[in-house]
Amino acid sequence: MNPKIQKLIPKYIHEAFAKQGDTSEKAMKDIKIICKLFNPCGHGTWWLYENIEEDIYMAFCLLDNPGFAEIGTVSLEEMVALRLPMGLGIERDLSFEPGEKTLEEVWNEVKGK
């Protein structure tokens, strides 16, 4: 595994993805958010809830960006390759615990802005 991905998404996060499993048949209220990533230099928050491609490091997420929110996929390889001002990169919210919120709760928060 890419060491940068391993740092961004440590073992306990991978284990939480595995525990949640396939979410395709679950209601939003039953899908737990596993990980919160954010851009420390500006807009963009990614709420990850399912790891879909372990070998290419893809995940389903809710993207919260000013003016819109969408559910889709994100490449963790691309996330860790992104270089931001001052040498920063995308970061994980260390205070967010896997399962702390559901996809429905976050969706309602984002849409309520």
C-alpha positions, 0 to 999 in steps of 0.5 A: 500500500502507498505509505501516504495512503496508509498514513491518511487511512490507518489500519483502524479506518480500514477495519471500520470500512471492512466492518461496515461492508457493502452499503448499496442496499442500506438506507442513508440512516444506516450507513456510518461515516467512517472517515472525514478528510478535508482541504486545510487550505480551503474548500472541500470536505470528503465524508468516506463511508465505503471502501470499494476498490482496495487495490486501487484505493477508491472509496464512496463519499459525500463531497461537501463543497460550497454551493453543492454536495454530491455522493460519488467516488474518490481516488485516495491515490489522487487525494494523497498526490494533491499538493496544496499551498505551503507544502500541505496536502489533504488531511484526515480529521483526527477528532472524527471517530468512525461511525460517529455520524450517519450519511443521513446526518451529514447529508442533512447538515450539508444541505442545511447550510 
